[in-house]
Amino acid sequence: MSRVDKEKSVNVQVLLRCRPFSDDELRSNAPQVVTCNDYQREVAVTQTIAGKQIDRVFTFDKVFGPTARQRDLYDQAIIPIVNEVLEGFNCTIFAYGQTGTGKTYTMEGECRRAKSGPEGQLPSDAGVIPRAVKQIFDTLERQNTEYSVKVTFLELYNEEITDLLAPEEISKVALEERQKKPLPLMEDGKGGVLVRGLEEEIVTNCSEIFSLLERGSAKRRTAETLLNKQSSRSHSLFSITIHIKEATPEGEELIKCGKLNLVDLAGSENICRSGARE
């Protein structure tokens, strides 16, 4: 079985991306303790224990070293996932790691709005989310079929869910009441889970999605400032649901429904700083 066949036969893949040295690390002449072998899909971590150097090797489904570009990661790892969503499957992409390891850069890139160029091209540092959004709409427009796209954006903090796309014109009293009653989780009857009362926005192009992302992220940053969530376990989930209407060879209508979940997890170091460990 080829590597491609193996990748298609598994439900979960673990990819590792190693960021380059930061300016501070370069100035302080920090030692290199991680070595990436993209071809062998291996990462070697060097440790010095009792004056003895020990190398530990870990294998992943894919490895992207410090020189990997945003486009390299997306083309090799994400395009097949988005294609699955467009075929009617539910898929999830999330970045996990400590604060400062490059999760936000990988998922979003430097520019939040990811303004495209004159020919609709994204900037070179655009992350997974803007590239996935562009791939989805480019593919739907090429197919020339009837479709609809809806998005939701929520935050999970202390096991409570907050809707980041809730209408801004809601009154202060109603807002306080909503904050006292977090959105509940419900079973959808198909083995899945849904959030009752979550705002669902219909979008027709990339710009509308980027605007919603910016709006929701701004609310999240404000909440972090007011509630001191900067050091807490706060996660966000941005979901894109796609319905595509197709006609079968027999002339019957077929509707494919796919969902892409894009998750921004809090820094993993917070796990050890919470609860009884504190």
C-alpha positions as CSV (number, residue, x, y, z in Angstrom):
1,M,0.0,0.0,0.0
2,S,1.4,3.4,-1.0
3,R,1.8,6.3,1.5
4,V,-1.1,8.1,-0.2
5,D,-3.4,5.1,0.2
6,K,-2.5,4.7,3.9
7,E,-3.3,8.4,4.5
8,K,-6.7,8.0,2.9
9,S,-7.5,4.9,5.1
10,V,-7.1,6.6,8.4
11,N,-9.5,9.0,10.2
12,V,-7.0,10.9,12.2
13,Q,-3.6,12.3,11.1
14,V,-1.1,14.0,13.4
15,L,1.2,16.6,11.7
16,L,4.1,18.4,13.3
17,R,5.3,21.8,12.3
18,C,8.5,23.2,13.9
19,R,8.8,27.0,13.8
20,P,12.1,28.8,13.2
21,F,14.1,30.5,15.9
22,S,12.6,33.8,17.2
23,D,14.7,37.0,17.2
24,D,15.1,36.7,21.0
25,E,16.3,33.1,20.6
26,L,18.8,34.1,18.0
27,R,20.2,37.0,20.1
28,S,20.6,34.7,23.1
29,N,22.3,32.0,21.0
30,A,19.7,29.4,22.1
31,P,20.7,25.8,21.3
32,Q,18.9,23.8,18.7
33,V,17.2,20.8,20.4
34,V,14.7,19.8,17.7
35,T,15.7,18.4,14.3
36,C,13.1,17.7,11.6
37,N,13.4,15.1,8.8
38,D,10.5,16.0,6.5
39,Y,11.1,13.0,4.1
40,Q,11.3,10.4,6.9
41,R,8.5,12.2,8.8
42,E,10.6,12.1,11.9
43,V,11.5,14.6,14.6
44,A,14.6,14.1,16.8
45,V,14.6,15.9,20.2
46,T,18.0,16.3,22.0
47,Q,18.1,16.2,25.8
48,T,21.0,16.4,28.1
49,I,20.5,14.3,31.2
50,A,23.3,14.0,33.9
51,G,25.8,15.4,31.4
52,K,24.8,12.8,28.7
53,Q,23.2,13.8,25.4
54,I,20.1,11.6,24.6
55,D,18.2,11.8,21.3
56,R,14.6,10.7,21.2
57,V,13.0,10.2,17.7
58,F,9.2,10.6,17.1
59,T,7.4,9.7,13.9
60,F,4.3,11.6,12.6
61,D,2.0,11.4,9.5
62,K,3.7,14.5,8.2
63,V,6.6,16.8,9.3
64,F,7.1,20.4,8.3
65,G,10.5,21.9,9.3
66,P,11.3,25.5,10.1
67,T,11.8,26.4,6.4
68,A,8.3,25.2,5.4
69,R,6.1,27.9,3.9
70,Q,2.4,28.4,4.6
71,R,1.6,27.2,1.1
72,D,3.7,24.1,1.5
73,L,1.7,23.0,4.6
74,Y,-1.6,23.8,3.0
75,D,-1.0,22.1,-0.3
76,Q,0.3,18.9,1.2
77,A,-1.9,18.6,4.3
78,I,-5.1,20.6,4.0
79,I,-6.3,20.6,0.4
80,P,-7.3,16.9,0.6
81,I,-9.3,17.6,3.8
82,V,-11.2,20.5,2.2
83,N,-11.9,18.3,-0.8
84,E,-13.4,15.7,1.5
85,V,-15.7,18.4,3.0
86,L,-16.8,19.4,-0.5
87,E,-17.7,15.7,-1.1
88,G,-20.1,15.8,1.9
89,F,-17.9,14.7,4.8
90,N,-17.4,16.3,8.2
91,C,-13.7,17.2,8.9
92,T,-11.8,19.0,11.7
93,I,-8.5,20.8,11.6
94,F,-7.0,22.1,14.8
95,A,-3.6,23.3,16.0
96,Y,-2.3,22.1,19.4
97,G,0.8,23.3,21.3
98,Q,2.2,25.7,23.8
99,T,1.9,29.5,23.6
100,G,4.4,30.9,21.1
101,T,4.8,27.8,19.0
102,G,3.0,29.2,15.9
103,K,-0.6,27.9,16.2
104,T,-2.2,31.3,15.3
105,Y,0.3,31.9,12.5
106,T,-0.4,28.5,11.0
107,M,-4.2,28.8,11.3
108,E,-4.6,32.5,10.4
109,G,-1.4,34.0,9.2
110,E,-0.1,37.4,10.0
111,C,-3.1,39.2,8.5
112,R,-6.5,38.5,10.1
113,R,-8.5,39.8,7.2
114,A,-6.2,38.1,4.6
115,K,-7.0,40.7,2.0
116,S,-6.5,39.2,-1.4
117,G,-4.6,40.8,-4.3
118,P,-5.9,42.2,-7.5
119,E,-6.4,38.7,-9.0
120,G,-8.0,37.3,-5.8
121,Q,-4.7,35.8,-4.6
122,L,-4.0,35.6,-0.9
123,P,-0.8,36.9,0.6
124,S,2.1,34.4,1.0
125,D,1.7,34.3,4.8
126,A,-2.1,33.6,4.7
127,G,-2.8,30.6,7.0
128,V,-5.1,27.6,6.9
129,I,-8.4,29.4,7.5
130,P,-8.2,32.0,4.7
131,R,-6.8,29.4,2.3
132,A,-9.6,26.9,3.1
133,V,-12.2,29.6,2.7
134,K,-10.8,30.5,-0.7
135,Q,-10.6,26.9,-1.9
136,I,-14.2,26.3,-0.9
137,F,-15.6,29.2,-2.8
138,D,-13.3,28.8,-5.8
139,T,-14.4,25.1,-6.1
140,L,-18.1,25.9,-5.7
141,E,-18.0,28.6,-8.3
142,R,-16.2,26.3,-10.8
143,Q,-18.8,23.5,-10.2
144,N,-21.6,25.9,-11.2
145,T,-24.1,24.2,-9.0
146,E,-26.6,25.4,-6.5
147,Y,-25.1,25.7,-3.0
148,S,-25.4,27.4,0.4
149,V,-22.7,28.1,3.0
150,K,-23.3,28.8,6.7
151,V,-20.9,29.6,9.5
152,T,-20.9,29.5,13.3
153,F,-18.3,30.8,15.7
154,L,-18.2,29.9,19.4
155,E,-15.8,30.0,22.3
156,L,-15.4,27.3,25.0
157,Y,-14.3,28.5,28.4
158,N,-14.6,26.6,31.7
159,E,-16.9,24.2,30.0
160,E,-19.3,27.0,29.0
161,I,-20.1,28.0,25.4
162,T,-20.3,31.6,24.2
163,D,-21.7,32.6,20.8
164,L,-19.1,34.9,19.2
165,L,-21.6,35.8,16.4
166,A,-24.5,36.9,18.6
167,P,-26.1,40.1,17.4
168,E,-24.3,43.2,18.6
169,E,-27.5,45.2,19.0
170,I,-28.7,43.1,21.9
171,S,-29.5,45.1,25.0
172,K,-27.2,45.1,28.0
173,V,-29.8,43.4,30.2
174,A,-30.4,40.7,27.6
175,L,-26.6,40.3,27.2
176,E,-26.1,39.8,31.0
177,E,-28.9,37.3,31.1
178,R,-27.5,35.4,28.2
179,Q,-24.1,35.3,29.9
180,K,-25.7,33.8,33.0
181,K,-27.2,31.0,30.9
182,P,-24.5,29.4,28.7
183,L,-25.6,27.7,25.5
184,P,-26.4,24.0,26.1
185,L,-25.2,21.0,24.1
186,M,-27.8,18.8,22.5
187,E,-27.8,15.5,20.6
188,D,-29.0,15.9,17.0
189,G,-30.5,12.4,16.8
190,K,-27.8,11.2,14.3
191,G,-25.1,10.5,16.8
192,G,-23.8,14.1,16.6
193,V,-23.8,17.1,18.9
194,L,-25.2,20.6,18.3
195,V,-25.3,23.8,20.3
196,R,-28.8,25.0,20.9
197,G,-29.4,28.7,20.1
198,L,-26.1,29.2,18.3
199,E,-26.2,32.0,15.7
200,E,-25.8,30.7,12.2
201,E,-24.8,33.2,9.5
202,I,-25.4,32.6,5.7
203,V,-22.4,33.8,3.6
204,T,-22.0,34.1,-0.1
205,N,-18.3,34.9,-0.5
206,C,-14.8,34.9,1.1
207,S,-15.0,38.6,2.3
208,E,-18.2,37.9,4.3
209,I,-16.5,35.0,6.1
210,F,-13.4,37.1,6.9
211,S,-15.6,39.9,8.3
212,L,-17.4,37.4,10.6
213,L,-14.0,36.0,11.7
214,E,-12.8,39.5,12.5
215,R,-16.0,40.3,14.4
216,G,-16.0,37.2,16.5
217,S,-12.3,37.4,17.2
218,A,-12.7,41.0,18.4
219,K,-15.3,39.8,20.9
220,R,-13.0,37.1,22.1
221,R,-10.1,39.4,22.6
222,T,-12.4,41.8,24.6
223,A,-13.6,38.9,26.8
224,E,-10.0,37.9,27.4
225,T,-9.2,41.4,28.6
226,L,-12.2,41.7,30.9
227,L,-12.2,38.2,32.3
228,N,-8.4,37.6,32.3
229,K,-8.8,34.7,29.9
230,Q,-5.3,35.2,28.6
231,S,-3.9,32.6,30.9
232,S,-7.0,30.4,31.0
233,R,-8.2,27.4,28.9
234,S,-10.2,29.3,26.3
235,H,-10.8,27.6,22.9
236,S,-12.7,28.7,19.8
237,L,-14.5,26.7,17.1
238,F,-15.3,28.2,13.7
239,S,-17.5,25.9,11.6
240,I,-18.3,26.1,7.9
241,T,-21.3,24.0,6.7
242,I,-21.8,23.5,3.0
243,H,-24.9,22.2,1.2
244,I,-24.5,21.3,-2.5
245,K,-27.4,20.4,-4.7
246,E,-26.6,17.9,-7.5
247,A,-28.6,15.9,-10.0
248,T,-28.0,12.1,-10.3
249,P,-27.8,10.4,-13.8
250,E,-31.4,9.4,-13.2
251,G,-32.5,13.0,-12.8
252,E,-33.0,12.9,-9.1
253,E,-31.9,15.7,-6.8
254,L,-29.1,14.9,-4.4
255,I,-27.9,17.2,-1.6
256,K,-24.5,16.8,-0.2
257,C,-23.7,18.3,3.2
258,G,-20.2,18.7,4.5
259,K,-18.8,20.5,7.5
260,L,-15.4,21.9,8.2
261,N,-14.5,22.6,11.8
262,L,-11.5,25.0,12.4
263,V,-10.3,24.9,16.0
264,D,-8.0,27.3,17.8
265,L,-7.0,25.7,21.0
266,A,-5.5,27.5,24.0
267,G,-1.9,27.0,24.9
268,S,-1.4,23.4,26.0
269,E,0.7,24.6,29.0
270,N,-2.5,25.8,30.6
271,I,-3.5,22.2,31.3
272,C,-0.8,21.8,33.9
273,R,-1.6,25.2,35.5
274,S,-5.3,24.5,36.1
275,G,-7.4,22.8,38.7
276,A,-5.8,20.8,41.5
277,R,-2.3,21.3,40.1
278,E,-2.3,25.0,40.9
